[in-house]
Amino acid sequence: MYRDTLSLLGPGLPVVSFLGRLPTAMCQLGSLLLVSETSGSLTTAGLAGGALAAGQTVAGPVIGRLADRRGQRGVVLSASLANAVAVVALVLAALAHAATGWLMVLGALAGATVPQVGPLARTRSVALVRRSGADDRTVGTVLSFEGTLDEVSFVLGPALVGLAAALAHPAAALLLAAALLATCGTAFALHPSARAAEGTARAVTTRTGAAERGRLPGAAYALRITMVLQGAMFGASQAGITALTERLGAPAQAGLVYAAMGVMSAAVGLSMAAVPARIGPATRWRVATAALVVLSAPLLLVDSLVALYGVVIVLGAAYAPHLITVFGLTERSVPASRLAESMAFLTSGIVGGQALALALSGRLADTHGAGAAFAVAVVAAALCALLSWTVRVGAREPEPRDLLPSP
């Protein structure tokens, strides 16, 4: 199944899209480590990192919408180069011991200019598959593949930051991220596959009026909310893992525990292509959210490092199915002319939910222990399940193939 996917996408697109999205996974942790080391203040580092997350959360959907309206090529190229400049400026300001306000402004700019390679790569891949006449099962395989690339990037990115910080300086990791943005972000922007998404959007624009193009079904907003809740699970889990490993006297294990969860999620994400087609996306969503609840509940009981590893790794098996299913439901339900914007909204929702939950659950963990942070994750999982059982997601109208550009 993945052989067919790679033949549709070509060898170059997955490589440049993976390397182009890697800086996003590096900059959050890299900015925290850099500002913490240069300022000597965790508070200042938190403010700069929070500004970066806020910038990405707010501006991500805007970049997606611009890509829908004007095409990915120019939008991604401009954002990649601007993001590289913003990241370098943040590094220089931190090394120069700039005031907290300036660090926050530059952090917000670094977040606001993130080129959204992950969401836009999904949009391109789906457009290529739809243009080939492939069925929904192949679309699901492509989304599984893209989800795995995301998971691997979010495991490898922080690992590269940690390695650079240990061997040289956190600034080295951010400068590497800037170099990847300038080179691989540009390569992704100029890749011929950009025409596929633009062609699909033009086809939809040809046959629909402005009002119809702009209309989103109510389910699309519910799917965005569930991604915010998924991000909240990430943030609360991260806070709980950090608090518990510190209490157990093994703070260095926190990153390894989180990475192990990501590896499990990526592995299960690849296996999603084997799920039988007769199990529909709505059923998959309900099963995935039920698994989130069942597998996150044991977090409330963990009190040792071994138990933490076991519970978190098993919980990771529920993350990828939920993420991939929500992306798939969004692709099926929103107008093609707003697909890039909708995909970017989902990714931004994860970032925003993670940042908010990390701030809230971090404070709870400080005052009430790791269990309080984990309780936030369990509540978020329960709300995801509630949405999946109460929201009905329908498919959009099939698109005439003769309006799509020929291969």
C-alpha positions, 0 to 999 in steps of 0.5 A, a space after each residue: 500500500 505504501 509502495 503505491 503511495 510513494 509512486 503517486 507522491 514521487 521520491 522527492 516530495 516526502 523528503 523535502 516535506 519532512 526536512 521542511 517540517 523538521 524546524 517546527 519541531 526544533 524551534 519550540 524546545 530550542 528557543 526555551 533552551 537558548 533563552 533559558 541559558 542566555 538569560 538565566 531565567 526560566 520565566 523569560 524562556 517560558 515567555 519567549 516560548 509561549 510567544 512563539 507558540 501563540 504566533 504559530 497558533 494565530 498565524 497558521 490558519 492565515 497562511 493556510 488560507 493564503 495558500 488556498 487563495 493564491 497557491 502554495 508556491 509563493 506563500 510557502 517560499 515567502 514564509 520559509 525565508 521570513 521564518 529563517 530570518 526570524 529564527 536567526 534574529 531570535 538567536 542573535 537577540 538571545 546571545 546579545 541578552 536582549 530584553 524580555 519584551 524583544 525576545 517575546 516579539 521575535 519569538 512571536 514573529 518566529 511562530 507567525 512565519 512558520 511555513 506550515 509545511 506539514 498541513 500543506 504537504 497533506 493538502 498536496 498529497 491528497 490533491 495528487 491522490 484525488 487527481 489520480 482517481 484513487 479511492 478513499 482507502 488510498 487517501 487514508 494511506 497517504 494521511 497515515 504516511 503524512 501523520 507518521 512523518 509528523 510524528 517522526 519529526 516531533 521525535 527527531 526534532 527535540 532529539 537534535 536540539 538536545 544533541 546540539 545543546 549537549 555538544 555545542 550550544 542551543 543556538 547551534 540547533 536553531 541555526 540548523 533549523 534556520 538553514 533547513 527552512 531556507 533550503 528545504 522550505 524553499 525546495 518544498 515551495 518550488 516542488 512541482 507538486 504545488 501545482 496539484 493543490 492549486 489546480 484542485 482549488 481552481 477547479 472548485 472555484 470554477 464550479 462554485 460561488 463565493 458563498 458556497 466556497 466559504 461555507 464550512 460544515 459545523 462538523 469542521 469546527 468540532 474537528 478543530 476543537 478535538 484537535 485543541 483537546 488533543 494538543 491539551 493532552 500532549 501539554 498536560 502529559 508533558 507537564 506530568 511526565 516532567 513533574 513525576 520524573 523530577 520527583 523520582 530523581 530522574 529529570 533527564 528521563 522526561 525527554 526519553 519517556 516522551 520520545 518513546 511515546 512518539 515512537 510508538 505513535 509513529 509505528 501505529 500510525 504506519 499500521 493504520 493503512 491496514 485497517 479494513 475499509 469497511 470500518 468507516 471514519 466515524 467509527 474509527 474516530 469513536 474507537 480512537 477517542 475511546 482508546 484515548 480515555 481508556 489508555 490515559 486513565 492509568 496515568 492517574 495511578 503511575 508512581 514509578 519510572 517503569 510504570 510511567 514508561 509502560 503507561 505512556 508507551 501504550 498511550 502513544 498507540 492511541 495518538 496517531 489513530 486519532 490524529 490521522 482520523 481527524 485529518 481524514 474526516 476534515 479532508 472528507 468534509 470541508 470544501 477543497 478550496 479551503 483544505 489547506 486552511 483547515 489542515 493548518 487550523 488543525 495543526 495550530 489547534 494542537 500547538 495552541 492546546 498544548 501551550 495552554 495545557 502546559 501552562 495550566 497543568 504545569 502550575 497544577 503539577 507544582 502545587 498538587 503533583 504530577 497526578 493533577 497534570 495527568 488529570 487534565 489529560 484524562 479530562 481532555 480525552 473524555 471531551 474528545 470522546 464526547 465530541 466523537 459520539 455527538 458530532 455527525 461528520 458527513 462527506 462533501 459533494 463528490 468533485 467532477 473529475 473532468 474539472 481536475 487537471 490532468 496528470 
